[in-house]
């Protein structure tokens, strides 16, 4: 897997593109919910433009691929380019 420096903001943008909504945020945690699938993803509240920790990227990947929001190849493309392929947006 080629991994460029993915930021928390890029992860958050990806979640929003896939239908997740930020439901709460404080200094410690940001909560994203996909209402149709009743799914939750938690990220650091002060992530912003900081590089995302590998564990957080892997957690998002496991959730998105495992629950069928994205194919593995599409997540790999996101890691390489920092955005989804145009056809997936």
DSSP file (Angstrom, degrees, kcal/mol; ACC not computed):
  #  RESIDUE AA STRUCTURE BP1 BP2  ACC     N-H-->O    O-->H-N    N-H-->O    O-->H-N    TCO  KAPPA ALPHA  PHI   PSI    X-CA   Y-CA   Z-CA
    1    1 A X              0   0    0      0, 0.0     2,-0.5     0, 0.0    75,-0.0   0.000 360.0 360.0 360.0 124.3    0.0    0.0    0.0
    2    2 A X        -     0   0    0     74,-0.1     2,-0.5     0, 0.0     0, 0.0  -0.799 360.0-168.7 -87.0 127.0    1.4    3.4   -1.0
    3    3 A X        -     0   0    0     -2,-0.5    77,-0.2    77,-0.1     2,-0.1  -0.931   7.8-168.9-126.2 109.4    0.4    5.9    1.7
    4    4 A X        -     0   0    0     75,-1.9     2,-1.4    -2,-0.5    77,-0.1  -0.294  53.0 -72.2 -78.5 177.7    0.9    9.6    1.2
    5    5 A X        -     0   0    0     75,-0.1     2,-0.4    -2,-0.1    -1,-0.1  -0.596  57.4-166.7 -78.6  94.1    0.4   11.8    4.2
    6    6 A X        -     0   0    0     -2,-1.4    46,-3.2    46,-0.2     2,-0.2  -0.664   6.8-148.2 -83.2 133.0   -3.3   11.7    4.7
    7    7 A X  B  >  -A   51   0A   0     -2,-0.4     4,-1.9    44,-0.3    44,-0.2  -0.561  24.8-113.4 -96.5 164.8   -4.7   14.4    7.1
    8    8 A X  H  > S+     0   0    0     42,-1.9     4,-2.8    40,-0.4    41,-0.2   0.874 118.5  58.2 -62.8 -35.4   -7.6   14.1    9.4
    9    9 A X  H  > S+     0   0    0     39,-2.4     4,-2.7    41,-0.3    -1,-0.2   0.905 104.8  50.4 -61.7 -40.0   -9.4   16.7    7.3
   10   10 A X  H  > S+     0   0    0     38,-0.3     4,-2.3     2,-0.2    -1,-0.2   0.903 110.8  49.0 -64.6 -40.2   -9.0   14.4    4.2
   11   11 A X  H  X S+     0   0    0     -4,-1.9     4,-2.3     2,-0.2    -2,-0.2   0.923 112.1  48.7 -63.1 -43.0  -10.5   11.5    6.2
   12   12 A X  H  X S+     0   0    0     -4,-2.8     4,-2.3     1,-0.2    -2,-0.2   0.919 110.5  50.3 -62.8 -43.8  -13.3   13.7    7.4
   13   13 A X  H  X S+     0   0    0     -4,-2.7     4,-2.4     1,-0.2    -1,-0.2   0.896 109.1  52.6 -61.0 -40.1  -14.0   14.9    3.8
   14   14 A X  H  X S+     0   0    0     -4,-2.3     4,-1.5     2,-0.2    -1,-0.2   0.931 108.5  49.9 -60.5 -46.2  -14.0   11.2    2.6
   15   15 A X  H  <>S+     0   0    0     -4,-2.3     5,-2.6     1,-0.2     3,-0.3   0.916 110.7  49.2 -60.3 -43.3  -16.6   10.3    5.3
   16   16 A X  H ><5S+     0   0    0     -4,-2.3     3,-1.7     1,-0.2    -1,-0.2   0.903 107.7  54.5 -63.5 -41.2  -18.8   13.2    4.2
   17   17 A X  H 3<5S+     0   0    0     -4,-2.4    -1,-0.2     1,-0.3    -2,-0.2   0.810 106.9  52.9 -60.7 -29.1  -18.5   12.2    0.6
   18   18 A X  T 3<5S-     0   0    0     -4,-1.5    -1,-0.3    -3,-0.3    -2,-0.2   0.317 130.2 -92.3 -92.5   8.3  -19.7    8.8    1.5
   19   19 A X  T < 5S+     0   0    0     -3,-1.7    16,-0.4     1,-0.3    -3,-0.2   0.512  79.0 138.4  98.9   5.0  -22.8   10.1    3.3
   20   20 A X      < -     0   0    0     -5,-2.6     2,-0.4    -6,-0.2    -1,-0.3  -0.545  37.6-152.0 -80.2 151.3  -21.6   10.4    6.9
   21   21 A X  E     -B   33   0B   0     12,-2.6    12,-2.9    -2,-0.2     2,-0.6  -0.981  19.5-119.9-124.7 134.7  -22.6   13.5    8.9
   22   22 A X  E     +B   32   0B   0     -2,-0.4    10,-0.3    10,-0.2     3,-0.1  -0.642  34.1 176.3 -72.9 117.8  -20.6   15.1   11.7
   23   23 A X  E     -     0   0B   0      8,-2.6     2,-0.3    -2,-0.6    -1,-0.2   0.694  60.1  -1.9-100.8 -21.8  -22.9   14.8   14.7
   24   24 A X  E     -B   31   0B   0      7,-1.1     7,-2.9     2,-0.0    -1,-0.3  -0.979  55.9-176.3-162.9 158.4  -20.7   16.2   17.4
   25   25 A X  E     +B   30   0B   0     -2,-0.3     2,-0.2     5,-0.2     5,-0.2  -0.960  10.8 155.9-157.3 137.7  -17.2   17.5   18.0
   26   26 A X        -     0   0    0      3,-2.0    -2,-0.0    -2,-0.3     0, 0.0  -0.769  63.2 -73.1-141.3-166.9  -15.2   18.7   21.0
   27   27 A X  S    S+     0   0    0     -2,-0.2    19,-0.6     1,-0.2    18,-0.2   0.765 129.2  37.8 -64.4 -24.1  -11.5   18.9   21.8
   28   28 A X  S    S+     0   0    0      1,-0.2    17,-0.7    17,-0.2     2,-0.3   0.823 120.1  17.1 -98.4 -35.4  -11.2   15.1   22.2
   29   29 A X  E     - C   0  44B   0     15,-0.3    -3,-2.0    16,-0.2     2,-0.4  -0.995  45.6-157.1-147.7 144.7  -13.5   13.5   19.6
   30   30 A X  E     -BC  25  43B   0     13,-3.4    13,-2.4    -2,-0.3     2,-0.5  -0.988  22.4-152.8-115.7 130.5  -15.3   14.1   16.3
   31   31 A X  E     -BC  24  42B   0     -7,-2.9    -8,-2.6    -2,-0.4    -7,-1.1  -0.907   9.3-170.2-110.8 127.6  -18.3   11.8   15.7
   32   32 A X  E     -BC  22  41B   0      9,-2.9     9,-2.5    -2,-0.5     2,-0.4  -0.964   7.6-168.5-117.0 131.0  -19.4   10.9   12.2
   33   33 A X  E     -BC  21  40B   0    -12,-2.9   -12,-2.6    -2,-0.5     2,-0.7  -0.954  20.6-153.7-124.3 138.8  -22.7    9.0   11.7
   34   34 A X  E  >> - C   0  39B   0      5,-2.5     5,-1.7    -2,-0.4     4,-1.2  -0.919  16.8-166.4-105.5 102.6  -24.2    7.4    8.6
   35   35 A X  T  45S+     0   0    0     -2,-0.7     3,-0.3   -16,-0.4    -1,-0.2   0.864  80.9  54.6 -63.9 -39.9  -27.8    7.5    9.5
   36   36 A X  T  45S+     0   0    0      1,-0.2    -1,-0.2   -17,-0.2   -17,-0.0   0.871 121.7  30.3 -63.3 -36.0  -29.1    5.1    6.8
   37   37 A X  T  45S-     0   0    0     -3,-0.4    -1,-0.2     2,-0.1    -2,-0.2   0.452 103.2-127.8-101.6  -1.8  -26.7    2.4    8.0
   38   38 A X  T  <5 +     0   0    0     -4,-1.2     2,-0.3    -3,-0.3    -3,-0.2   0.922  56.5 151.7  53.7  48.7  -26.6    3.4   11.7
   39   39 A X  E   < -C   34   0B   0     -5,-1.7    -5,-2.5     2,-0.0     2,-0.4  -0.850  30.5-160.2-111.6 146.4  -22.8    3.5   11.6
   40   40 A X  E     -C   33   0B   0     -2,-0.3     2,-0.4    -7,-0.2    -7,-0.2  -0.972   6.4-173.6-125.1 141.7  -20.5    5.6   13.7
   41   41 A X  E     -C   32   0B   0     -9,-2.5    -9,-2.9    -2,-0.4     2,-0.4  -0.999  11.7-153.9-131.6 135.2  -16.8    6.6   13.2
   42   42 A X  E     +C   31   0B   0     -2,-0.4     2,-0.3   -11,-0.2   -11,-0.2  -0.914  16.6 171.2-112.7 133.1  -14.8    8.5   15.8
   43   43 A X  E     -C   30   0B   0    -13,-2.4   -13,-3.4    -2,-0.4    -2,-0.0  -0.902  46.9 -76.5-130.9 161.6  -11.8   10.7   15.0
   44   44 A X  E >   -C   29   0B   0     -2,-0.3     3,-1.2   -15,-0.2   -15,-0.3  -0.338  38.0-134.7 -58.3 138.6   -9.7   13.1   17.1
   45   45 A X  T 3  S+     0   0    0    -17,-0.7   -17,-0.2     1,-0.3     3,-0.2   0.789 103.0  43.1 -67.5 -29.2  -11.6   16.3   17.7
   46   46 A X  T 3  S+     0   0    0    -19,-0.6    -1,-0.3   -18,-0.2     4,-0.1  -0.116  79.9 118.2-107.5  35.5   -8.6   18.5   16.9
   47   47 A X    X   +     0   0    0     -3,-1.2     3,-2.1     1,-0.1   -39,-0.2   0.987  30.2 134.4 -67.0 -62.0   -7.4   16.6   13.9
   48   48 A X  T 3  S-     0   0    0      1,-0.3   -39,-2.4    -4,-0.3   -40,-0.4  -0.189  83.0 -11.3  52.7-129.1   -7.6   19.2   11.2
   49   49 A X  T 3  S+     0   0    0    -41,-0.2    -1,-0.3   -42,-0.2     2,-0.1   0.303 103.1 117.5 -89.9   9.2   -4.6   19.4    8.9
   50   50 A X  S <  S-     0   0    0     -3,-2.1   -42,-1.9    -4,-0.1   -41,-0.3  -0.466  79.7 -95.7 -71.8 149.4   -2.4   17.2   11.1
   51   51 A X  B     -A    7   0A   0    -44,-0.2   -44,-0.3    -2,-0.1     2,-0.1  -0.481  45.2-115.3 -64.9 131.8   -1.2   13.9    9.6
   52   52 A X        -     0   0    0    -46,-3.2   -46,-0.2    -2,-0.2    -1,-0.1  -0.434  28.9-110.2 -70.4 140.0   -3.6   11.1   10.6
   53   53 A X    >>  -     0   0    0     -2,-0.1     4,-2.2     1,-0.1     3,-0.5  -0.409  24.4-119.2 -66.9 146.8   -2.1    8.4   12.7
   54   54 A X  H 3> S+     0   0    0      1,-0.2     4,-2.8     2,-0.2     5,-0.2   0.881 114.0  56.4 -54.7 -41.7   -1.8    5.0   11.0
   55   55 A X  H 3> S+     0   0    0      1,-0.2     4,-1.9     2,-0.2    -1,-0.2   0.875 107.8  47.9 -61.5 -37.3   -4.1    3.4   13.5
   56   56 A X  H <> S+     0   0    0     -3,-0.5     4,-2.3     2,-0.2    -1,-0.2   0.898 112.0  48.9 -71.2 -39.7   -6.9    5.9   12.7
   57   57 A X  H  X S+     0   0    0     -4,-2.2     4,-2.6     1,-0.2    -2,-0.2   0.928 112.7  48.2 -63.0 -44.4   -6.5    5.5    8.9
   58   58 A X  H  X S+     0   0    0     -4,-2.8     4,-2.8     1,-0.2    -2,-0.2   0.870 109.9  52.7 -65.2 -36.4   -6.6    1.7    9.4
   59   59 A X  H  X S+     0   0    0     -4,-1.9     4,-2.1    -5,-0.2    -1,-0.2   0.928 111.2  45.6 -64.3 -45.4   -9.7    2.0   11.5
   60   60 A X  H  X S+     0   0    0     -4,-2.3     4,-3.0     2,-0.2     5,-0.3   0.924 113.8  50.1 -63.2 -44.1  -11.5    4.1    8.9
   61   61 A X  H  X>S+     0   0    0     -4,-2.6     4,-2.8     1,-0.2     5,-0.6   0.935 109.6  50.4 -59.8 -47.3  -10.4    1.7    6.2
   62   62 A X  H  X5S+     0   0    0     -4,-2.8     4,-1.8     1,-0.2    -1,-0.2   0.908 115.0  43.9 -58.1 -43.5  -11.6   -1.4    8.1
   63   63 A X  H  X5S+     0   0    0     -4,-2.1     4,-2.0    -5,-0.2     6,-0.3   0.952 117.1  43.3 -67.5 -50.7  -15.0    0.2    8.7
   64   64 A X  H  <>S+     0   0    0     -4,-3.0     5,-2.1     2,-0.2     6,-1.6   0.904 123.1  35.8 -67.1 -42.5  -15.5    1.6    5.2
   65   65 A X  H ><5S+     0   0    0     -4,-2.8     3,-1.1    -5,-0.3    -1,-0.2   0.919 117.4  52.1 -76.4 -44.3  -14.3   -1.5    3.3
   66   66 A X  H 3<<S+     0   0    0     -4,-1.8    -2,-0.2    -5,-0.6    -3,-0.2   0.832 114.1  42.5 -62.6 -34.1  -15.7   -4.0    5.8
   67   67 A X  T 3<5S-     0   0    0     -4,-2.0    -1,-0.3    -5,-0.2    -2,-0.2   0.353 117.4-110.1 -97.3   5.6  -19.2   -2.5    5.8
   68   68 A X  T < 5S+     0   0    0     -3,-1.1    -3,-0.2     2,-0.3    -4,-0.1   0.645  80.8 124.8  83.0  15.5  -19.2   -2.1    2.0
   69   69 A X  S   <S+     0   0    0     -5,-2.1     2,-0.3    -6,-0.3    -4,-0.2   0.829  83.7  10.6 -72.8 -31.0  -19.0    1.7    1.7
   70   70 A X  S    S-     0   0    0     -6,-1.6    -2,-0.3    -9,-0.1     2,-0.2  -0.981  76.5-115.9-144.1 152.4  -15.9    1.4   -0.5
   71   71 A X     >  -     0   0    0     -2,-0.3     4,-1.9     1,-0.1     3,-0.4  -0.590  35.5-113.6 -81.1 153.2  -14.0   -1.2   -2.3
   72   72 A X  H  > S+     0   0    0      1,-0.2     4,-2.5    -2,-0.2     5,-0.2   0.893 117.1  54.6 -54.1 -43.7  -10.4   -1.9   -1.1
   73   73 A X  H  > S+     0   0    0      1,-0.2     4,-2.0     2,-0.2    -1,-0.2   0.855 106.7  51.4 -62.4 -35.1   -9.0   -0.5   -4.4
   74   74 A X  H  > S+     0   0    0     -3,-0.4     4,-2.0     2,-0.2    -1,-0.2   0.883 110.0  48.4 -70.2 -37.7  -10.9    2.7   -4.0
   75   75 A X  H  X S+     0   0    0     -4,-1.9     4,-2.5     2,-0.2    -2,-0.2   0.902 110.2  52.3 -68.0 -38.7   -9.5    3.2   -0.5
   76   76 A X  H  X S+     0   0    0     -4,-2.5     4,-2.0     2,-0.2    -2,-0.2   0.903 108.5  50.7 -61.3 -40.5   -6.0    2.5   -1.8
   77   77 A X  H  X S+     0   0    0     -4,-2.0     4,-2.7     2,-0.2     6,-0.4   0.897 108.6  52.6 -63.7 -39.7   -6.5    5.1   -4.4
   78   78 A X  H  X S+     0   0    0     -4,-2.0     4,-3.0     1,-0.2    -2,-0.2   0.927 109.3  49.3 -59.6 -45.2   -7.6    7.5   -1.7
   79   79 A X  H  < S+     0   0    0     -4,-2.5   -75,-1.9     1,-0.2    -2,-0.2   0.874 115.1  44.5 -62.5 -36.7   -4.5    6.8    0.3
   80   80 A X  H  < S+     0   0    0     -4,-2.0    -2,-0.2   -77,-0.2    -1,-0.2   0.886 129.8  21.8 -75.4 -39.1   -2.3    7.4   -2.8
   81   81 A X  H  < S-     0   0    0     -4,-2.7    -2,-0.2     2,-0.3    -3,-0.2   0.557  96.4-121.6-110.2 -10.7   -4.0   10.5   -4.1
   82   82 A X  S  < S+     0   0    0     -4,-3.0     2,-0.3    -5,-0.3    -4,-0.2   0.585  87.6  61.4  79.6   9.1   -5.7   12.0   -1.0
   83   83 A X  S    S-     0   0    0     -6,-0.4    -2,-0.3    -5,-0.2    -1,-0.2  -0.978  89.6 -94.0-157.6 160.1   -9.1   11.9   -2.7
   84   84 A X        -     0   0    0     -2,-0.3     5,-0.1     1,-0.1    -9,-0.1  -0.430  54.2 -89.0 -72.4 152.8  -11.5    9.4   -4.2
   85   85 A X    >>  -     0   0    0    -11,-0.2     3,-2.1     1,-0.1     4,-0.6  -0.372  44.6-110.4 -55.5 145.1  -11.4    8.7   -7.9
   86   86 A X  G >4 S+     0   0    0      1,-0.3     3,-1.0     2,-0.2    -1,-0.1   0.822 116.7  57.9 -51.3 -38.5  -13.7   11.1   -9.7
   87   87 A X  G 34 S+     0   0    0      1,-0.2    -1,-0.3     2,-0.1    -2,-0.1   0.711 104.3  52.7 -68.4 -19.5  -16.2    8.4  -10.6
   88   88 A X  G <4        0   0    0     -3,-2.1    -1,-0.2     1,-0.2    -2,-0.2   0.540 360.0 360.0 -93.6  -8.9  -16.7    7.5   -6.9
   89   89 A X    <<        0   0    0     -3,-1.0    -1,-0.2    -4,-0.6    -2,-0.1   0.487 360.0 360.0 -76.5 360.0  -17.5   11.0   -5.6
